[in-house]
């Protein structure tokens, strides 16, 4: 199946035309307008420095419905001990840079290029992208960030410097999304870590229908009642 070449016009081909790996298009830019349109259509950028911008819409899609979150006994014990202080939007730039530069087991680079980091910082400044941070003794030790459109949270990346710091931030995020009426969390691609916490794959067509309905939903402004 052909891969589409994007132009200066902010237009995407239908996600159903992606190849079997989920690759849909190449090129374009990372302007806020293009990113917002991409997410609203179930498309996201994912590439490395040595390649042009690549746009994806995999089938199936890994998602987490907030009410299906699973918390292990050991993680629940950590949550009950309140080891980490969790905040939101207190250190967005630090979170995304840690997501980019902290080495992961089996990883040989980062998909969070400088261009991507700048693009998501712009989205954050416009109110579309948010971070959740885990702190220990005043130090940032874990966190995550994602994009919000209506009742959908598009999870992008997370990092941890201390065991379970990112998991605690994730649980706090999911519980917050549940209380605020969010419908679905887009996890994008399959990871065992997220499956263990309740994420599951659904067909792309089903995801796109849920997305279409959910981004129209009105939810409270981000951060409202996060600390309750």
C-alpha positions in Angstrom: 0.0 0.0 0.0 1.3 3.4 -0.9 2.6 5.9 1.7 1.2 9.4 1.3 3.4 12.4 0.9 2.1 15.4 2.9 2.2 18.9 1.5 2.0 22.4 3.1 -1.8 21.9 3.2 -2.9 20.6 6.6 -4.7 17.5 5.3 -4.3 13.8 6.1 -5.5 10.8 4.1 -8.0 8.5 5.8 -6.3 6.4 8.6 -7.7 3.2 7.1 -5.2 3.6 4.2 -2.2 3.1 6.5 0.0 0.1 5.6 -0.1 -3.1 7.7 2.4 -1.6 10.2 0.3 1.5 10.6 2.5 3.9 8.6 0.2 6.3 6.8 2.1 9.3 5.6 5.5 11.1 5.5 6.5 14.8 5.6 4.5 17.8 6.6 5.4 19.7 9.8 4.7 19.6 13.5 2.7 22.8 13.7 0.0 22.9 16.4 -2.7 23.0 13.8 -1.4 19.8 12.0 -0.8 18.0 15.3 -4.3 18.7 16.6 -5.8 17.6 13.3 -3.7 14.4 13.3 -4.8 13.5 16.8 -8.4 14.2 16.1 -8.2 11.7 13.3 -6.4 9.0 15.2 -3.0 9.7 13.7 0.3 10.5 15.5 3.9 11.3 14.6 6.7 8.9 15.4 10.2 9.0 13.9 13.9 9.5 14.6 16.4 12.2 13.8 17.6 10.4 10.7 14.2 10.1 9.0 11.5 12.6 7.8 8.4 13.0 9.9 6.4 9.8 9.8 2.7 9.6 10.6 1.0 6.5 12.0 -2.4 5.0 12.7 -1.9 1.3 13.8 -4.5 -1.4 13.6 -5.2 -2.7 16.2 -4.9 0.2 18.6 -3.8 -0.1 22.3 -6.2 1.8 24.6 -7.2 2.0 28.2 -10.7 2.7 29.4 -10.2 4.5 32.7 -12.6 2.2 34.6 -10.5 -0.9 33.5 -7.3 0.2 35.2 -5.6 -2.7 37.0 -3.3 -2.0 40.0 -1.1 -4.7 41.4 -1.1 -5.4 45.1 2.5 -4.2 45.3 1.8 -1.0 43.5 -1.3 -0.4 45.6 0.9 -0.7 48.7 3.3 1.9 47.3 0.3 4.2 46.6 -1.0 3.8 50.1 2.4 4.8 51.5 2.4 8.1 49.6 6.1 7.8 48.8 5.8 10.2 45.9 4.3 13.6 45.7 2.3 13.9 42.4 1.6 17.1 40.6 0.4 18.2 37.2 1.8 20.8 34.8 4.5 21.8 37.2 7.5 20.8 35.1 6.3 20.0 31.6 9.6 20.8 29.9 11.6 18.7 32.4 9.2 15.8 32.0 9.4 15.7 28.2 13.2 16.1 28.2 13.6 13.3 30.6 11.3 11.1 28.5 13.6 11.9 25.6 17.0 11.4 27.2 16.7 8.8 29.9 17.9 5.5 28.6 15.5 2.6 28.6 16.5 -1.1 28.6 16.8 -2.3 25.1 16.6 1.2 23.7 19.2 2.6 21.3 17.9 6.1 20.8 14.9 8.3 21.1 11.9 9.1 18.9 11.6 12.4 20.8 13.7 14.6 18.6 14.4 18.2 19.4 11.8 19.1 16.8 9.2 17.0 18.6 10.1 18.3 22.0 9.6 21.9 20.8 6.3 21.0 19.1 4.8 19.5 22.3 6.0 22.4 24.4 4.1 24.6 22.0 1.0 22.4 22.5 1.5 22.7 26.2 1.6 26.5 26.1 -1.6 26.4 24.1 -3.3 24.2 26.7 -3.4 20.9 24.7 -0.6 19.0 26.2 -0.1 18.2 29.9 2.4 16.5 32.2 2.0 14.6 35.5 5.1 14.6 37.7 6.3 12.3 40.5 8.6 13.9 43.1 10.7 12.3 45.8 12.4 14.5 48.4 11.9 17.5 46.2 13.4 15.9 43.1 11.6 15.0 39.9 11.9 11.2 39.6 9.2 10.2 37.2 6.3 11.4 35.1 4.4 11.3 31.9 2.9 13.6 29.3 0.1 13.5 26.8 -2.3 15.4 24.6 -5.9 16.2 25.5 -8.8 16.7 23.1 -12.3 16.6 24.5 -12.8 13.5 26.5 -9.6 11.7 25.1 -6.2 11.6 26.7 -3.5 10.6 24.1 -0.6 9.2 26.2 2.7 10.0 24.7 5.6 9.0 26.9 6.8 8.4 30.5 10.0 8.1 32.3 11.2 7.0 35.7 14.4 7.5 37.8 13.1 5.5 40.8 11.2 2.3 40.6 7.5 2.8 40.4 7.6 6.6 40.1 6.1 6.6 36.6 3.5 3.9 37.5 2.3 6.1 40.4 2.0 9.1 38.1 0.1 6.9 35.6 -2.3 5.6 38.2 -3.0 9.2 39.5 -3.5 10.3 35.9 -6.0 7.5 35.1 -7.9 8.0 38.3 -8.1 11.8 37.6 -9.4 11.1 34.0 -12.0 8.8 35.4 -13.3 11.4 37.8 -13.4 14.1 35.2 -15.4 12.0 32.7 -12.8 11.2 30.1 -13.8 8.3 27.9 -10.6 6.7 26.7 -6.8 6.8 26.9 -5.0 6.3 23.7 -1.8 4.2 24.4 -1.0 4.1 20.6 1.2 1.0 20.4 1.3 -2.3 22.3 3.5 -2.6 25.4 3.3 -5.3 28.0 3.7 -2.8 30.8 0.4 -1.1 29.8 -1.4 -4.3 29.1 -0.5 -5.4 32.7 -2.2 -2.3 33.9 -5.5 -2.9 32.0 -4.9 -1.6 28.5 -6.2 -3.7 25.6 -6.2 -3.6 21.8 -9.3 -2.8 19.8 -9.8 -2.6 16.0 -8.8 0.7 14.5 -12.3 1.3 13.1 -13.7 0.9 16.6 -11.1 3.3 18.1 -11.8 5.9 15.4 -15.6 5.8 16.1 -15.0 6.2 19.9 -12.5 9.0 19.1 -15.0 10.8 16.9 -17.6 10.8 19.6 -15.3 11.4 22.5 -13.4 14.5 21.3 -16.8 16.3 21.2 -17.3 15.7 24.9 -16.9 18.7 27.3 -14.8 17.9 30.4 -13.6 20.3 33.1 -10.5 22.3 32.4 -7.3 20.3 32.9 -6.1 20.3 36.5 -9.4 21.0 38.1 -9.7 18.8 41.3 -6.5 17.0 40.4 -5.3 17.1 43.9 -8.5 15.9 45.6 
